[in-house]
Amino acid sequence: MPEGDTVWRAARSLERALSGQVLTASDFRVPELATVDLSGETVVETLARGKHLLTRIGDEHTLHTHLKMEGSWHVYRPADRWKRPAHQARVVLTTDGHRAVGFSLGIVELLPRDREDDAVGHLGPDLLGPDWDPAEAVRRLLATPDRPIGEALLDQRNLAGIGNMYKAELCFIAGVHPVTPVGEVPDLLRMVRRAKSMLELNKERAEQTTTGDLRRGARMWVYRRERETCRRCQTPIAVEMHGEAGRERASYWCPSCQPR
């Protein structure tokens, strides 16, 4: 699932290409919006809210999209060849200069402008948003002190923008196992501040890194490194599925640096 910084870059790409531009065509390839035509409307702006995207169109509409596991937004010139198959397109927004295509989007809905909170009002402080408040994020996390920290970090109601990769890397850097109860994590405030720093450092990069090393194979401490050894102590990295049934995620950790 894309992390918050990936969604932030998608919002910036849409903002640069579409904002202030009049739609010459709109194509919603989902059944409930198939007859909607927003051509002639002006795109006002696109905002990232955690892992959600809000594209405000005209005076009344907000297009709410979420990438989920496989989604992405691409921006093309009108004559450009698409990089993903056309049958994966769920939204196509066209202006005189650009065509924005949302592929395999997990959520596509058109909301009245005053109903945006229906889509994003449940989210906690946004790591890359103007509402970021580390103390509030800690307060929300500690509301369920017995919950595993890895699971709690992924809950967008606590803080918005962390996915499985940042969860694994934050737990490693903090030296805590992903199943450690939230209430037993030392210096939780420091952990959420590190999360903010990680996303800020990576939001301008095409390739994310938590080690500070951008070389291929050297960018992560533990994430997706289950066949390799810890960069600090050389212990083999462990992997295990955690989370609620039907919503399991792989957790990666170093058994020596992050004991249970």
Secondary structure, 3 states (H helix, E strand, C coil): CCCHHHHHHHHHHHHHHHCCCECCEEEECCHHHCCCCCCCCEEEEEEEECCEEEEEECCCEEEEEECCCCCEEEEECCCCCCCCCHHHEEEEEECCCCEEEEECCCEEEEEEHHHCHHHHCCCCCECCCCCCCHHHHHHHHHCCCCCEHHHHHHCCCCCECCCHHHHHHHHHHHCCCCCCEHHHCCCHHHHHHHHHHHHHHHCCCCCCCCCCCCCCCCCCCCCCCCCCECCCCCCECEEEEECCCCCCEEEEECCCCCCC
